[in-house]
Amino acid sequence: MAISANSKEIRKCLWCDEYILEGRSDKIFCNLKCKSAFNNKKNKEKNLVFIQTDKYLHRNWEILDKLYRLSEGEKYIDRLLLTTKALRPIYFTGMEREPTTGVIKYIVYNYSYEVDTKLGVKIYKV
C-alpha cells in the first residue's frame, strides 16, 4: 500500500505493516527478517499439500503391502477390508487398463490392485 506525500511514496511492509521510509521505490519489506517470514509462511502452506499427499500415498502402500502378504498375492480379498484399513482410493501413483479385459488397475508405487464388484480386490506386486 502506498501513500503519496509531496511526490514521495510511503509504503507499508507486507509482513509487519510498518512504514518503509528508505530504500528502493519498489521495496515491499522493511527488512530481511520480514521478507523471510513472509516467504516461509507462503512456502509452508504450498508444500503442505505435497506433504499430505505423500503421507496418504505411503499409508496406501503400507495397507497394500500387508494385504498382499495376507492374500499371498493369489486370492481376491473382501473390498470392505480396504475401507476398514482406511485406504484412500483417490491417492495412487498411476493407473492402467488391461487391453483385453478392460479392467482398470490402480498403482501405488510397486503394488497395483484391481477392484471387482463380485470377487473383491486383487493385489499384484509390480
C-alpha beads as a LAMMPS data file, in Angstrom:
LAMMPS data file: protein, C-alpha beads

126 atoms
125 bonds

1 atom types
1 bond types

-500.0 500.0 xlo xhi
-500.0 500.0 ylo yhi
-500.0 500.0 zlo zhi

Masses

1 110.0

Atoms # bond

1 1 1 0.000 0.000 0.000
2 1 1 1.436 3.369 -0.944
3 1 1 0.512 6.844 0.151
4 1 1 1.759 9.760 -1.893
5 1 1 3.005 12.761 0.049
6 1 1 4.988 15.571 -1.594
7 1 1 5.696 13.325 -4.612
8 1 1 7.353 10.758 -2.280
9 1 1 5.622 7.435 -1.699
10 1 1 5.305 5.976 1.771
11 1 1 4.881 2.215 1.651
12 1 1 3.980 -0.429 4.242
13 1 1 5.792 -3.711 4.798
14 1 1 3.760 -6.713 3.573
15 1 1 4.620 -8.684 6.713
16 1 1 4.615 -6.319 9.728
17 1 1 2.696 -3.303 8.373
18 1 1 5.469 -0.894 9.417
19 1 1 6.152 2.051 7.159
20 1 1 9.089 1.712 4.769
21 1 1 10.840 5.062 4.851
22 1 1 14.026 4.287 2.931
23 1 1 15.306 2.087 0.144
24 1 1 14.251 1.394 -3.407
25 1 1 10.906 2.596 -4.661
26 1 1 9.713 -0.990 -5.264
27 1 1 10.758 -2.284 -1.824
28 1 1 7.919 -4.251 -0.204
29 1 1 9.519 -5.462 3.062
30 1 1 11.131 -3.321 5.727
31 1 1 13.958 -5.814 6.382
32 1 1 15.271 -9.296 5.596
33 1 1 13.569 -10.815 8.656
34 1 1 10.112 -9.754 7.399
35 1 1 10.878 -10.960 3.889
36 1 1 11.973 -14.381 5.176
37 1 1 8.965 -14.729 7.495
38 1 1 6.562 -13.869 4.665
39 1 1 8.142 -16.329 2.217
40 1 1 8.462 -19.096 4.822
41 1 1 4.746 -18.892 5.579
42 1 1 3.830 -18.821 1.883
43 1 1 6.035 -21.830 1.071
44 1 1 4.897 -23.815 4.108
45 1 1 1.256 -23.567 3.049
46 1 1 2.150 -24.525 -0.528
47 1 1 4.285 -27.520 0.494
48 1 1 1.640 -28.787 2.940
49 1 1 -0.341 -30.204 0.003
50 1 1 2.651 -32.252 -1.156
51 1 1 3.454 -33.478 2.346
52 1 1 -0.151 -34.570 2.976
53 1 1 -0.411 -36.332 -0.407
54 1 1 2.841 -38.188 0.190
55 1 1 1.569 -39.279 3.606
56 1 1 -1.626 -40.705 2.047
57 1 1 0.341 -42.497 -0.685
58 1 1 2.688 -44.040 1.869
59 1 1 -0.257 -45.163 4.013
60 1 1 -1.937 -46.739 0.966
61 1 1 1.317 -48.559 0.172
62 1 1 1.510 -49.941 3.737
63 1 1 -2.070 -51.216 3.514
64 1 1 -1.471 -52.860 0.127
65 1 1 1.769 -54.410 1.379
66 1 1 0.046 -56.015 4.393
67 1 1 -2.942 -57.215 2.374
68 1 1 -0.702 -58.597 -0.383
69 1 1 1.098 -60.751 2.170
70 1 1 -2.229 -61.759 3.704
71 1 1 -3.651 -62.831 0.327
72 1 1 -0.318 -64.391 -0.692
73 1 1 -0.689 -62.493 -3.970
74 1 1 -3.086 -65.120 -5.281
75 1 1 -6.539 -64.629 -3.780
76 1 1 -9.158 -61.944 -4.022
77 1 1 -9.845 -60.219 -0.716
78 1 1 -13.037 -58.557 0.500
79 1 1 -13.118 -54.965 -0.690
80 1 1 -14.524 -53.818 2.660
81 1 1 -11.133 -54.755 4.101
82 1 1 -9.623 -51.824 2.187
83 1 1 -12.111 -49.410 3.739
84 1 1 -11.647 -50.721 7.257
85 1 1 -7.892 -50.326 6.832
86 1 1 -8.546 -46.696 5.736
87 1 1 -7.180 -46.947 2.199
88 1 1 -7.779 -43.682 0.365
89 1 1 -8.588 -44.807 -3.191
90 1 1 -8.205 -41.365 -4.771
91 1 1 -4.467 -41.409 -3.973
92 1 1 -2.449 -43.554 -6.373
93 1 1 0.697 -43.104 -8.437
94 1 1 -0.652 -44.465 -11.716
95 1 1 -3.321 -46.497 -13.422
96 1 1 -3.518 -48.821 -16.369
97 1 1 -6.265 -50.534 -18.314
98 1 1 -5.859 -54.154 -19.343
99 1 1 -6.229 -54.109 -23.137
100 1 1 -8.008 -57.476 -23.354
101 1 1 -10.391 -57.267 -20.385
102 1 1 -10.695 -53.502 -19.929
103 1 1 -10.092 -53.892 -16.173
104 1 1 -8.508 -50.846 -14.530
105 1 1 -5.578 -51.406 -12.178
106 1 1 -4.592 -48.688 -9.734
107 1 1 -0.882 -48.443 -8.957
108 1 1 0.706 -47.326 -5.687
109 1 1 4.496 -47.453 -6.082
110 1 1 5.309 -51.158 -6.570
111 1 1 1.808 -52.545 -5.971
112 1 1 -1.259 -52.471 -8.170
113 1 1 -4.783 -53.525 -7.401
114 1 1 -7.985 -54.121 -9.294
115 1 1 -11.478 -53.967 -7.866
116 1 1 -14.091 -56.493 -8.977
117 1 1 -17.581 -55.793 -7.612
118 1 1 -18.329 -59.521 -7.245
119 1 1 -14.973 -61.118 -6.424
120 1 1 -13.371 -58.341 -4.394
121 1 1 -9.889 -56.854 -4.691
122 1 1 -6.813 -58.498 -6.153
123 1 1 -3.391 -57.048 -5.329
124 1 1 -0.357 -57.507 -7.566
125 1 1 3.301 -56.777 -6.998
126 1 1 4.625 -54.793 -9.968

Bonds

1 1 1 2
2 1 2 3
3 1 3 4
4 1 4 5
5 1 5 6
6 1 6 7
7 1 7 8
8 1 8 9
9 1 9 10
10 1 10 11
11 1 11 12
12 1 12 13
13 1 13 14
14 1 14 15
15 1 15 16
16 1 16 17
17 1 17 18
18 1 18 19
19 1 19 20
20 1 20 21
21 1 21 22
22 1 22 23
23 1 23 24
24 1 24 25
25 1 25 26
26 1 26 27
27 1 27 28
28 1 28 29
29 1 29 30
30 1 30 31
31 1 31 32
32 1 32 33
33 1 33 34
34 1 34 35
35 1 35 36
36 1 36 37
37 1 37 38
38 1 38 39
39 1 39 40
40 1 40 41
41 1 41 42
42 1 42 43
43 1 43 44
44 1 44 45
45 1 45 46
46 1 46 47
47 1 47 48
48 1 48 49
49 1 49 50
50 1 50 51
51 1 51 52
52 1 52 53
53 1 53 54
54 1 54 55
55 1 55 56
56 1 56 57
57 1 57 58
58 1 58 59
59 1 59 60
60 1 60 61
61 1 61 62
62 1 62 63
63 1 63 64
64 1 64 65
65 1 65 66
66 1 66 67
67 1 67 68
68 1 68 69
69 1 69 70
70 1 70 71
71 1 71 72
72 1 72 73
73 1 73 74
74 1 74 75
75 1 75 76
76 1 76 77
77 1 77 78
78 1 78 79
79 1 79 80
80 1 80 81
81 1 81 82
82 1 82 83
83 1 83 84
84 1 84 85
85 1 85 86
86 1 86 87
87 1 87 88
88 1 88 89
89 1 89 90
90 1 90 91
91 1 91 92
92 1 92 93
93 1 93 94
94 1 94 95
95 1 95 96
96 1 96 97
97 1 97 98
98 1 98 99
99 1 99 100
100 1 100 101
101 1 101 102
102 1 102 103
103 1 103 104
104 1 104 105
105 1 105 106
106 1 106 107
107 1 107 108
108 1 108 109
109 1 109 110
110 1 110 111
111 1 111 112
112 1 112 113
113 1 113 114
114 1 114 115
115 1 115 116
116 1 116 117
117 1 117 118
118 1 118 119
119 1 119 120
120 1 120 121
121 1 121 122
122 1 122 123
123 1 123 124
124 1 124 125
125 1 125 126
